[in-house]
Amino acid sequence: MIGVVYVLISLCVSLLTYSLIKHLSMNAVRASSLVSLISFLILFGLSKLFVFDIEYISLLVFGASFVGMCSHEVVKSYQVMLSALLFVLIYVVFSPYFGGVGGALGFSAFVSIGFMHLASRCLGGFFKK
């Protein structure tokens, strides 16, 4: 159940960031900051009602917003969705080993987007632009 929540959070945050950049011509950094800030405020409010690890999910939100920062001219929305799924997997599996490592969230987002972009280039017909 928790994994489904992580996937939904990652999908929503990354797609919202991507959409702000694509449809509102917002700067990638501003879009990521806005989505992260609003998400943190929502998480803070929810933490008063439910018990969950707000720090862990906040980092997930922040990293997922990095996934959405990719260029819409290079990456399509379905690739962002697949990258968001891959990001959750990387984050959940490797986050215990990232303690104190600067740039771990950005690196995880880069790996997920990079892998999807590489897959689209290698599989051409399946991941059509």
CORZIMO-V670050 format. One record per run of one state. SS is the DSSP state (helix for helix, strand for strand, loop for the rest). FROM is the first residue (numbers start at 0). TO is the last residue. Records with the same first field share a line. If there is no record, write none. Layout:
# CORZIMO-V670050
SS->FROM-TO ; FROM-TO
This chain:
# CORZIMO-V670050
loop->0-0 ; 24-26 ; 47-52 ; 67-75 ; 97-102 ; 123-128
helix->1-23 ; 27-46 ; 53-66 ; 76-96 ; 103-122
